[in-house]
Amino acid sequence: MLLILKKQKFNLFKKTIILKSLVAIFATGLFAVDSNSKFLSSDKDSSLLLKPFPSLNDEQYDEFILGRSFFVIPWVEAPSVTTARDGLGPLFNANTCVSCHPANGRGTLFNENVESRSLVVRLSIDSPSLIKSDLHKSLLEKKGFIPEPNYGSQLAINGIHGVDFEGKVKIDFDEVLVDFPDGEKQILLKPKYSLENLNYGALHKDANISYGNL
């Protein structure tokens, strides 16, 4: 895809979204929409998803606060003095949900001069010729794809102490000159993604790689 961006260098420095946190957040009614569209909003307020439903009772509001704490307070390695948020890793992308979901919403592909943790790398092998085992058939039935054998379904860019991260994303840009109908010319930057520092061996020869934001 093409993105209109200021011409500048995007330096990357430095996976897994903490699923337990997400479950807690969705279970506590954090977001502004329900299945009946009762809470749909056209509000342009950037903090909309940070707010609880106005109709929550005291018990529900306490649940909302608890869910939000799991969303923003970092998870840590086990063993730890805390038992509520230990068990991080061994491989992960970020130690908080909010790191990938700023303002409790969808993240961005790019952050100025730093890597966006919302950018994830999904991996799979889906060639019919690879579907030989019952495990592959089961994975295909449940997930819709077969995870890459070495790295699973998503690349982890971080690891706990003593554990190597799986790999890093490298982004380069091609400059594309576009002429608009009104005569204006604009430089578009087309991102090119690649993987580097793969610490657990080469990807499967039939691996599919896709990049997106959470």
Buried (B, 14 or more C-beta within 10 A) or exposed (E): EEEEBEEEEBEBEEBBBBEEBBEBBEEBBBBBEEEEEEEEEEEEEEEBBEBBBEEBEEEBBEBBEBBBBBBEBBBBBEEEEEEEBEBBBBBBBBBBBBBBBBEBBEBBBBBEEEBBBBBBBBBBBBEEEBBEEEEBEEBBEEEEBBBBEBBBBBBBBBBBEEBBBBBBBEBEBEEEEEEEEEEEEEEBBEBEBEBEEBBEEEBBEEBBBEBEBB
